[in-house]
Amino acid sequence: MRRYLIFLSAGLGLLMWSIDATVVAVAFPNFMNDFGTNVLWAGWTISIYLVALTSVMPLAGKLSDSFGSKKVFLVSLILFTGSSLACGLAPNIYSLIAFRFLQGIGGSSFLPVTAAIVSDQFPESRESAIGLFSSIFPIGGILGPNLGGWIVSRYSWRYIFYINLPIGIVLIGLISILLKDSKVLSRSHIDSIGASLFLGATFFLMLGFNLIAETLSIFFLLLAAIFWGASFTFFLLFFRQEKKAPDPILDITLLKSRPFLAANLYNVVIGAGIFGIFNFIPYYATSVLKWSSLISGMILTPRSVGNIFAATIVSFLLRRWGYRWPMILGLILLSLTTILLDQGIQPLRMIGIRFGAVESMGFIVMLSGVGMGIIFPPSNNACIELMPEKVATITALRGTFRSIGGALGISLITVILHLSATPTSGFRTTFVSFGLGLLVAIPLVFLMPSGKKGWNKIETERGI
C-alpha cells in the first residue's frame, strides 16, 4: 500500500509541475496591466522559468544519486512551494521574474527525480509504471490553461501561484512520512561550474535581445553588444569546462557526430516553434481577438487533445513508416497551422467549413497539436537511436535543447511584439516568420536516423 501512495504523491508532484508550466501563459496580459510593464518584461516570466529548468535539470539525476531521491525531492518541493508563495506576493515585475527563476530551479528536478522514485518502487513492472506515470504530464497541459483561465477571470492572477501552496505542503508531509531514504552508492561529481556557465551564457544572450527591443539608442546597442560578448565568452568557457569535467553535463564528443548535432539543432527549432508560439496564444486571444481570459485558456485544450491522439497512433506506426517522413509531415502541418493562426476563420470558410471564430481557432490549434503528436514520437526515437546504450543522457539533452529553443523563441517573439506598431501586426509577423522558420528543420531530418534499422535494439518511445 505504501508504494502506491508514493506513486500517487510523485504523480501529484508531476501534475502540479505540469500545470504550472502552462498556467502562466494565461496570466501574461494581466502581468502587463497590473504592473504597468511591457511585453518584453512580462515575457521574462515565462522564458526565465525555461532557462532555470534547462540549466538545472541535467544535474537533477546526479544530485539524486549523490544525496538520495528523498532529500532532493523534499528540497525541490520546499523551494518550489516557497517561491510560488513569493510569486503570488510579488510587488513588481522584476521581483516576479526573480521568483519565477527560483520556481524553475525548484521544479527542475520534479520530472527526473519522481521518475526515479517510481522506478525504484516498482522494479518488477518498471516499464508499465513509468508509462502510466508519463501520461500525467499531458493531463497537466489540459488542466493548466483551463484552470488558469478560470482563476484569472474569477479572482486574480496571483491565485495561480497560491494553488501550489496546499498541494506542496501536503506533498512535503507525505514524502517525509512515506518515502524512505535511498541508499547512496557513490558520490558522483556534480558539474556545478558547467551548469553556472551555461546559465550565464543563456541569460546574457536573452538580455541582449531584451535591450535591443527596448530602444535602439547607441548606448543600449553597445550594452547589448557587451551582453552578447559575455554570452559568447560564457559559452566558450562552458565548452572548455565540459571537455575537462570528469562527469560533464554535455559530452562534447557527441557534438562531433553530425547526426547528433542535426538532431539537436532540430530540437532547438522545434522548441522555438512550439513552446515559443503556444505560450503566446492566450495573449493573442485577449489582445487581438478580444476574448476573455477564460476562453483564452480553453483555446489551448484542443492542442493537447490533438497531441495525445496523434502521438498514440504514430507510435504504433513507426515500425512501418520509420522516422523521417512523419517528422517532415508534422513539420509541414505545424508550419501551415502556425501561419493560419493569424488568418483565423477566413481560410476555413474558403474551403467550405462554417465555424464560428472560437471554433475555427480551436480547430486550427487542434491541427497544430496533431502536428506535434506526429513529430514527437519519431524525433524522440531518432535521438535515442543515436546512442541506445545511453537513453537517459540522450533524453536529458533532447529536453535541454528543446527548452533552449523555447526560451530563445519567447525572447524573439517579445522583441517582435514590442517593436510592432500594434499587437495585430506583431502577431502577424510572428506567426508567418515562425511558421516558415519551422521548415528550416526539414533538411536536418535527412541527417538523422531513418528508423528503418535497429528496431531489435530499441522500443518505441511513446512519450511527449
Beta strands, then each sheet from edge to edge (+ up, - down):
end
